[in-house]
Amino acid sequence: MRLDLQGLAARHATARREAADALTGLSFGVEQGEALAVIGPSGAGKTTLVEVLACARPPSSGALQVDGADPWCLPRRALQRLRGRLILVPQVPPLPPRQRVVTAVLAGRLPAWNLATSLRSLFYPVDIPAADEALEVFELGDKLFERVDRLSGGERQRVGLARALVSPARLWLVDEPLSALDPARAQRAAAALVREARRRGVTLVATLHQVDAALAHFPRILGLREGRLMFDLPAEQVSPQLLQSLYAQHEDELRGAPTPPADVPIAPPPPVVMQCR
Amino acid sequence: MPVTAAAAARRDPAWLGRLGWMVAALVLLWPLLVATEFRPWSLFDAEAARVTGRFIASFVPPAHSSEFLWLVARETWRTVAMATAGITLALLLAVPLALLAARALSISAVMGRMAPLPFALRQAVRIVLIVLRSVPELVWALAFVRVVGLGPAAGVLAIALTYGGMLGKVYAEILDSGELQVTQTLLRNGASRLQAFAYGLLPQNAAELTSYTVYRWECAIRSSVVLGFVGAGGLGQQLDSSLKMFAGGEVITVLAVFVALVALADRLSAALRKALG
């Protein structure tokens, strides 16, 4: 999928109407099949950028073109169809705790399924091999029939990524995919993500906190700071000086990304409370 | 004078207001008690006490002739059947209405403000639910007894309508009050509303929805008793005739069956919650 941004500005998801824009004056293009990483200190507007690219929210000004058309000029039904051709993987994996991993992964297929197939898949998973293959890419093949709440935070995050692999999407928008992974796993997951996107010819836009992983695996790097584009360069041209100025006053994030949370199992969900109404 | 100043400082400044509110509450309560002819001392009136004592004494021994027990068993079965059939019909009414009323499944609300047409539809569905549940089941039953004649069918229809309204309202509230991130992500990635319901909203809220439904089933058993008083059959009709004949033994047997049914519903709800949690 092709993306084209012209002077795009956007507000943060929870911002008030009169709040300042979190992104201002962004202009760049992304070609079909490209893989690019967006880096920058916390609060640079990375998540907002991904959400606007996912057509989750309209930009406050400027223009966004997806495959040469403005998504916000489409009728509502066509816009929802367009959303089925891209997938947004949020930083916190959106998984119901009592769902099984296979169901959670196959939920990525929903835009390609009609309602009958979706319901049938709840009784007997429709495409177990696809889910297994996707989990195998992120070293989770043995978790296929586990329940989501038995997984650790890092495992959940990778289940969220596996969902993108089974989806019919031609554009993957991945927000901080490595934030809950240990450094070695993060490197392997980033490599797998870029490899799979290239193999399928899918466009990949990922925001990353781990600068080293971004430079090692993504051919093109965007530096974002305070909602502005600082640089847009091939990975090999991103110099330490550029990174220094990108992360000025946030040097700790550049040196070692704030220690990733250990890959420990998350406490089981609290028991359901009975509410009498 | 320093002594009186210290004494004044030690006095609770709020007590006058507290006393005022207490007096005001009593003054307001008095006309209510008069209006409801609340005269508890008439309970201890010698004549009344004798009648009451005679009635309570007739509770022992509970009626236990095999003929009466067989009758009670048959009527119990009929009561449970009436409540279950009523709740099932209510579900057919409540589930579609709740899905229409739930804000969590609005695609336009995910992107910001809900579009005007879906908003109007949701308000209309809410009004339908209010009308359904604001007419007491007793009134529905009296109406249906005229249409379908004396018997459990009138009770089933009455329970279906009132409980359909209650279940629909509370289901919509449960769906809206939970964590919405999962459902919103599915909608944003192009899933349809019903798909997002089956893969996101339902697995997240299944335990609470189930336990509320079982609680309402318990309430339906109780209200089918009241409906029996107006000729809808079941244990209620039995209780009504026993009360009219001052057959204390029969009354206590029927009441014991109620307690057993409610305890059963309680156990069932706990077991289901455990299985789904």
Contacts between the chains, C-beta under 8 A, distances in Angstrom:
chain1	res1	chain2	res2	distance
A	54	B	188	6.3
A	56	B	110	7.5
A	56	B	111	6.7
A	56	B	188	4.9
A	57	B	111	6.1
A	57	B	112	6.8
A	58	B	111	7.5
A	58	B	112	8.0
A	76	B	107	7.5
A	76	B	108	7.4
A	76	B	115	7.6
A	80	B	107	6.3
A	80	B	190	6.0
A	80	B	192	7.9
A	81	B	190	6.8
A	82	B	190	7.6
A	83	B	188	6.2
A	83	B	189	6.2
A	83	B	190	4.0
A	84	B	189	7.0
A	84	B	190	2.6
A	84	B	191	7.6
A	85	B	190	7.1
A	86	B	189	7.4
A	86	B	190	7.7
A	87	B	189	5.1
A	88	B	185	6.9
A	88	B	188	5.8
A	88	B	189	6.1
A	90	B	181	7.3
A	90	B	185	6.0
A	92	B	181	7.0
A	94	B	181	5.0
A	94	B	182	4.3
A	94	B	184	7.7
A	94	B	185	4.0
A	94	B	186	7.5
A	94	B	200	7.5
A	95	B	182	6.7
A	96	B	182	5.5
A	96	B	200	6.3
A	96	B	203	4.0
A	96	B	204	4.4
A	97	B	204	7.6
A	98	B	203	5.5
A	98	B	204	7.6
A	98	B	206	7.0
A	98	B	207	7.6
A	98	B	276	7.1
A	98	B	277	7.8
A	99	B	199	7.7
A	99	B	203	4.7
A	103	B	199	7.0
A	103	B	203	7.9
A	107	B	186	6.4
A	107	B	191	7.6
A	107	B	199	4.6
A	107	B	200	7.6
A	108	B	189	7.5
A	110	B	186	6.5
A	110	B	189	7.5
A	110	B	190	7.4
A	110	B	191	4.0
A	110	B	192	7.6
A	110	B	195	4.6
A	110	B	196	7.8
A	110	B	199	6.4
A	111	B	189	6.6
A	111	B	190	3.8
A	111	B	191	6.1
A	113	B	195	7.4
A	115	B	192	6.8
A	115	B	194	5.5
A	115	B	195	6.5
A	118	B	194	7.8
A	118	B	195	4.9
A	118	B	198	6.0
A	118	B	199	7.1
A	119	B	198	6.2
A	122	B	198	6.2
A	122	B	199	7.8
A	167	B	189	7.2
A	169	B	189	7.5
A	269	B	277	7.7
A	271	B	273	7.6
A	271	B	277	5.4
A	272	B	207	4.0
A	272	B	208	5.5
A	272	B	211	6.6
A	272	B	273	5.5
A	272	B	276	7.3
A	272	B	277	5.0
A	273	B	208	7.7
A	274	B	211	5.3
A	274	B	212	7.9
A	274	B	215	7.3
A	274	B	269	7.5
A	274	B	273	7.2
A	275	B	174	7.9
A	275	B	208	7.0
A	275	B	212	6.9
A	276	B	215	6.6
A	277	B	170	5.3
A	277	B	173	7.6
A	277	B	212	7.6
